[in-house]
Amino acid sequence: MKSLAIGLIGTGYMGKCHALAWNAVASVFGDVPRPRLAMLAEASQDLAERKARELGFERATGDWRKLVNDPEIDVVSITTPNAFHPEMAIAALEAGKHVWCEKPMATKLADAERMLAAAQASGKVAALGYNYIQNPAMRLIRRLLDKGQIGDVSHVRIEMDEDFMADPEELFYWKSEASSGHGALDDFGVHALSLTSVLFGDVSRVCCHMAKPYKDRPVKSGGRRPVETYDIASVLIELKNGASGLVALNRSAWGRKGRIFVQIFGSKGTIVFDQERMNEVQVYAADGARETQGFRTILIGPQHPPYDKFIPAPGHGLGFNDLKVIECRELMRRIAGEAAHLITFEDGIRIERIVDAMAKSAHEGRWMEM
Ligand SMILES: NC(=O)c1ccc[n+]([C@@H]2O[C@H](COP(=O)([O-])OP(=O)(O)OC[C@H]3O[C@@H](n4cnc5c(N)ncnc54)[C@H](O)[C@@H]3O)[C@@H](O)[C@H]2O)c1
């Protein structure tokens, strides 16, 4: 595996997360060559230079096009707001780079389809930032389901709630603009669908309702601006495997900080996971004496790979940024031509098609077949 030269576009919340992952991946796993942090692009030259110093990148530019066209760069991490993803990803793929683009792929299905076409034409690896599927806890859940631990799954419920938009006086920013997509569906719904896709496979139909808790938000320069996106979505889903499901999303949910509450109900038991307690899986087995039945909490540790690559001791816990390190290693394996647990543009387009159907369902007030 050759050492890869990395270009990073954007250094906000996710940009830092990608930078930490590129910095850590070789040290954590020991089986991939250390990437070279070659170049970083930000919205201005000054900001790019400051962030390059902080995050350990060799060169900085205020023009992302220079980065994607730089002959030295092998992989481009795209961590800018949603509306930039298509233009940046397509330009990077056309310049012959591998791409690691944050979710959602795009804010319009037609743009996501163009991104997929560019990836297929390039022959390069194009992956999406779906870190939650990388949690060793999720991998354990998948193994438990495969082993039939809770029997036939009849119902799946996924709730994703955060409160970063709960305050009606929070300033208007890009996530309230229609150019960022539909709202909770693109922000959170795609994550929920990344989990259903790796745990259960395809969705067959959806019925969605979307809501705006606040009609406008204050603008920094004064006055208020109408909110163009829907911070709440409630979706009935049917999976191709026959199970029914409910996906409930709210980014204005006071008190919920990073909740992804997954409940999987089967004929022999139930599995529960909550991202706010991301090192635990709860399993209820409907066997043995009824009087001693109850949920059992499994604490994720070195026996749940790749936790062991981070920490040899049990009980110490992985964190959100570690999921990105795992994703980064999977991406590097895929680039090296090895099998990898990753949501590529080919897989991600199915998520985009479902989100598009959910939004249409909400606007038209009916079920949409996939
Ligand atoms: N995978 C996850 O769990 C997860 C979590 C949060 C956000 N995201 C995704 O990451 C993306 C970014 O979200 P964020 O919360 O990091 O946003 P952010 O606002 O914190 O950061 C965006 C960055 O992009 C930079 N930027 C804007 N325009 C640019 C340009 N033309 N050239 C270069 N840089 C530019 C901004 O200056 C900023 O540093 C979004 O698509 C979001 O959906 C994913």
PDBQT file of the ligand as one rigid body, heavy atoms in Angstrom, charges set to zero:
ROOT
HETATM    1  N1  LIG A 401     -20.653  12.307   9.537  1.00  0.00    +0.000 N 
HETATM    2  C1  LIG A 401     -21.128  13.021  10.539  1.00  0.00    +0.000 C 
HETATM    3  O1  LIG A 401     -21.405  12.510  11.627  1.00  0.00    +0.000 OA
HETATM    4  C2  LIG A 401     -21.310  14.517  10.349  1.00  0.00    +0.000 A 
HETATM    5  C3  LIG A 401     -21.468  15.359  11.443  1.00  0.00    +0.000 A 
HETATM    6  C4  LIG A 401     -21.572  16.734  11.217  1.00  0.00    +0.000 A 
HETATM    7  C5  LIG A 401     -21.548  17.238   9.917  1.00  0.00    +0.000 A 
HETATM    8  N2  LIG A 401     -21.426  16.380   8.872  1.00  0.00    +0.000 N 
HETATM    9  C6  LIG A 401     -21.399  16.905   7.486  1.00  0.00    +0.000 C 
HETATM   10  O2  LIG A 401     -20.167  17.584   7.294  1.00  0.00    +0.000 OA
HETATM   11  C7  LIG A 401     -20.359  18.689   6.414  1.00  0.00    +0.000 C 
HETATM   12  C8  LIG A 401     -19.818  19.944   7.073  1.00  0.00    +0.000 C 
HETATM   13  O3  LIG A 401     -20.536  20.150   8.260  1.00  0.00    +0.000 OA
HETATM   14  P1  LIG A 401     -19.845  20.889   9.489  1.00  0.00    +0.000 P 
HETATM   15  O4  LIG A 401     -20.791  20.745  10.621  1.00  0.00    +0.000 OA
HETATM   16  O5  LIG A 401     -18.448  20.427   9.608  1.00  0.00    +0.000 OA
HETATM   17  O6  LIG A 401     -19.891  22.387   8.954  1.00  0.00    +0.000 OA
HETATM   18  P2  LIG A 401     -19.022  23.613   9.477  1.00  0.00    +0.000 P 
HETATM   19  O7  LIG A 401     -19.823  24.795   9.149  1.00  0.00    +0.000 OA
HETATM   20  O8  LIG A 401     -18.563  23.379  10.883  1.00  0.00    +0.000 OA
HETATM   21  O9  LIG A 401     -17.715  23.551   8.577  1.00  0.00    +0.000 OA
HETATM   22  C9  LIG A 401     -17.736  23.805   7.201  1.00  0.00    +0.000 C 
HETATM   23  C10 LIG A 401     -16.357  24.315   6.803  1.00  0.00    +0.000 C 
HETATM   24  O10 LIG A 401     -16.309  24.485   5.389  1.00  0.00    +0.000 OA
HETATM   25  C11 LIG A 401     -15.609  25.696   5.130  1.00  0.00    +0.000 C 
HETATM   26  N3  LIG A 401     -15.934  26.217   3.806  1.00  0.00    +0.000 N 
HETATM   27  C12 LIG A 401     -17.089  26.830   3.409  1.00  0.00    +0.000 A 
HETATM   28  N4  LIG A 401     -16.990  27.178   2.123  1.00  0.00    +0.000 NA
HETATM   29  C13 LIG A 401     -15.770  26.778   1.685  1.00  0.00    +0.000 A 
HETATM   30  C14 LIG A 401     -15.087  26.863   0.444  1.00  0.00    +0.000 A 
HETATM   31  N5  LIG A 401     -15.641  27.437  -0.627  1.00  0.00    +0.000 N 
HETATM   32  N6  LIG A 401     -13.836  26.357   0.358  1.00  0.00    +0.000 NA
HETATM   33  C15 LIG A 401     -13.247  25.772   1.419  1.00  0.00    +0.000 A 
HETATM   34  N7  LIG A 401     -13.860  25.663   2.636  1.00  0.00    +0.000 NA
HETATM   35  C16 LIG A 401     -15.096  26.165   2.763  1.00  0.00    +0.000 A 
HETATM   36  C17 LIG A 401     -16.055  26.612   6.243  1.00  0.00    +0.000 C 
HETATM   37  O11 LIG A 401     -15.206  27.753   6.397  1.00  0.00    +0.000 OA
HETATM   38  C18 LIG A 401     -16.017  25.681   7.433  1.00  0.00    +0.000 C 
HETATM   39  O12 LIG A 401     -14.743  25.601   8.027  1.00  0.00    +0.000 OA
HETATM   40  C19 LIG A 401     -21.855  18.761   6.114  1.00  0.00    +0.000 C 
HETATM   41  O13 LIG A 401     -22.088  18.203   4.857  1.00  0.00    +0.000 OA
HETATM   42  C20 LIG A 401     -22.487  17.921   7.202  1.00  0.00    +0.000 C 
HETATM   43  O14 LIG A 401     -23.676  17.282   6.808  1.00  0.00    +0.000 OA
HETATM   44  C21 LIG A 401     -21.280  15.044   9.059  1.00  0.00    +0.000 A 
ENDROOT
TORSDOF 0
